[in-house]
């Protein structure tokens, strides 16, 4: 017999890093990062002269973690509370707005 994968609906929260919306991204991170995975630092690094890189330090229950986000990336928080950076092309191909 042949089988296909059932469609899985996973709702995530996300914000796109534009290179200038620091406050929006920090507020998002503060809201979505749980107490177990506490937000430690958010740092801007200007390395290429164009859009700054956002570096997010977290204190996770399984050790320290650093998330690096470049201009245009989406900061995505999954249902498990894990926060990752997603390339804009991958985000567009994978996610669509949730209809309430």
Sine and cosine of phi, psi and omega as CSV:
sin_phi,cos_phi,sin_psi,cos_psi,sin_omega,cos_omega
0.00,0.00,0.50,-0.86,0.07,-1.00
-0.96,-0.27,0.52,-0.85,0.01,-1.00
-0.74,-0.68,0.43,-0.90,0.14,-0.99
-0.85,-0.52,0.37,-0.93,-0.01,-1.00
-0.96,0.26,0.76,-0.65,0.06,-1.00
-0.91,0.41,0.59,-0.81,0.10,-0.99
-0.90,0.43,0.73,-0.68,-0.01,-1.00
-0.94,-0.34,0.81,-0.59,0.03,-1.00
-0.98,-0.18,0.93,-0.37,0.04,-1.00
-0.87,-0.49,0.85,-0.53,0.00,-1.00
-1.00,-0.06,0.79,-0.61,0.04,-1.00
-0.85,-0.53,0.29,-0.96,0.15,-0.99
-0.94,-0.35,0.58,-0.81,-0.07,-1.00
-0.45,-0.89,0.43,-0.90,0.13,-0.99
-0.60,-0.80,0.61,-0.79,-0.01,-1.00
-1.00,-0.07,0.74,-0.68,0.04,-1.00
-0.99,0.12,0.92,-0.39,-0.04,-1.00
-1.00,-0.05,-0.20,0.98,-0.08,-1.00
0.99,-0.16,-0.21,0.98,-0.01,-1.00
-0.77,-0.63,-0.22,0.98,-0.08,-1.00
-1.00,-0.06,0.80,0.59,-0.04,-1.00
-0.84,0.54,-0.76,0.65,-0.06,-1.00
-0.88,0.48,-0.67,0.74,0.01,-1.00
-0.88,0.48,-0.69,0.73,-0.02,-1.00
-0.93,0.36,-0.67,0.74,0.01,-1.00
-0.90,0.44,-0.67,0.74,0.04,-1.00
-0.89,0.45,-0.64,0.77,0.05,-1.00
-0.88,0.47,-0.76,0.65,-0.01,-1.00
-0.88,0.47,-0.67,0.74,0.00,-1.00
-0.88,0.48,-0.59,0.81,-0.02,-1.00
-0.97,0.23,-0.64,0.76,-0.15,-0.99
-1.00,-0.03,-0.38,0.93,-0.01,-1.00
-0.99,0.15,0.85,-0.53,-0.08,-1.00
-0.95,0.32,0.19,-0.98,0.02,-1.00
-0.88,0.48,-0.54,0.84,0.02,-1.00
-0.93,0.36,-0.50,0.87,-0.02,-1.00
-0.90,-0.44,0.84,0.54,-0.16,-0.99
-0.86,0.51,0.63,-0.78,0.08,-1.00
-0.95,0.30,0.83,-0.56,-0.02,-1.00
-0.97,-0.26,-0.79,0.62,-0.06,-1.00
-0.60,-0.80,0.49,-0.87,0.19,-0.98
-0.75,-0.66,0.85,-0.52,-0.08,-1.00
-0.79,-0.62,0.66,-0.75,0.10,-1.00
-0.99,-0.15,0.70,-0.71,0.04,-1.00
-0.80,-0.60,0.83,-0.55,0.04,-1.00
-0.98,-0.18,0.99,-0.14,-0.07,-1.00
-0.93,-0.37,-0.51,0.86,-0.06,-1.00
-0.96,-0.27,0.03,1.00,0.02,-1.00
0.99,0.17,-0.16,0.99,-0.02,-1.00
-0.97,-0.24,-0.99,-0.17,-0.02,-1.00
-1.00,-0.06,0.73,-0.68,0.01,-1.00
-0.94,0.33,0.44,-0.90,0.10,-1.00
-1.00,-0.02,0.67,-0.74,0.03,-1.00
-0.97,-0.22,0.83,-0.55,0.03,-1.00
-0.91,-0.41,0.83,-0.55,-0.06,-1.00
-0.91,-0.41,0.84,-0.54,0.06,-1.00
-0.99,-0.17,0.74,-0.68,0.02,-1.00
-0.82,-0.57,0.56,-0.83,0.17,-0.99
-0.98,-0.19,0.97,-0.24,-0.06,-1.00
-0.99,-0.17,0.35,-0.94,0.01,-1.00
-0.89,0.45,-0.38,0.93,0.00,-1.00
-0.97,-0.24,0.31,0.95,0.02,-1.00
0.87,-0.50,0.12,-0.99,0.00,-1.00
-0.95,0.30,0.55,-0.83,0.02,-1.00
-0.67,-0.74,0.54,-0.84,0.05,-1.00
-0.83,-0.56,0.76,-0.65,0.02,-1.00
-0.92,-0.39,0.80,-0.60,0.02,-1.00
-0.94,-0.34,0.80,-0.61,-0.06,-1.00
-0.83,-0.56,0.82,-0.57,0.04,-1.00
-0.98,-0.21,0.31,-0.95,-0.05,-1.00
-0.77,0.63,0.76,-0.66,-0.02,-1.00
1.00,-0.10,-0.40,0.91,0.02,-1.00
-0.89,0.46,0.46,-0.89,0.13,-0.99
-0.99,-0.17,0.68,-0.73,0.12,-0.99
-0.99,-0.10,0.90,-0.43,-0.14,-0.99
-0.89,-0.46,0.73,-0.68,0.08,-1.00
-0.91,-0.41,0.89,-0.46,0.00,-1.00
-0.99,0.13,0.08,-1.00,-0.02,-1.00
-0.89,0.45,-0.34,0.94,0.03,-1.00
-1.00,0.04,0.00,1.00,0.01,-1.00
1.00,0.05,-0.03,1.00,0.01,-1.00
-0.97,0.26,0.73,-0.68,-0.01,-1.00
-0.95,-0.31,0.79,-0.62,-0.02,-1.00
-0.70,-0.71,0.34,-0.94,0.12,-0.99
-0.99,-0.14,0.69,-0.72,-0.03,-1.00
-0.80,-0.60,0.77,-0.64,0.05,-1.00
-0.84,0.55,0.62,-0.78,-0.06,-1.00
-0.86,0.50,-0.57,0.82,0.03,-1.00
-0.93,0.37,-0.66,0.75,0.04,-1.00
-0.92,0.40,-0.66,0.76,0.01,-1.00
-0.87,0.49,-0.73,0.68,-0.03,-1.00
-0.89,0.45,-0.58,0.82,-0.01,-1.00
-0.98,0.20,-0.36,0.93,-0.13,-0.99
-0.97,-0.24,-0.60,0.80,-0.14,-0.99
-0.90,-0.44,0.43,-0.90,0.16,-0.99
-0.64,-0.77,0.43,-0.90,-0.02,-1.00
-0.86,0.52,0.62,-0.79,0.04,-1.00
-0.98,0.18,0.71,-0.71,0.04,-1.00
-1.00,-0.08,0.85,-0.53,-0.06,-1.00
-0.98,0.20,0.00,0.00,0.00,0.00
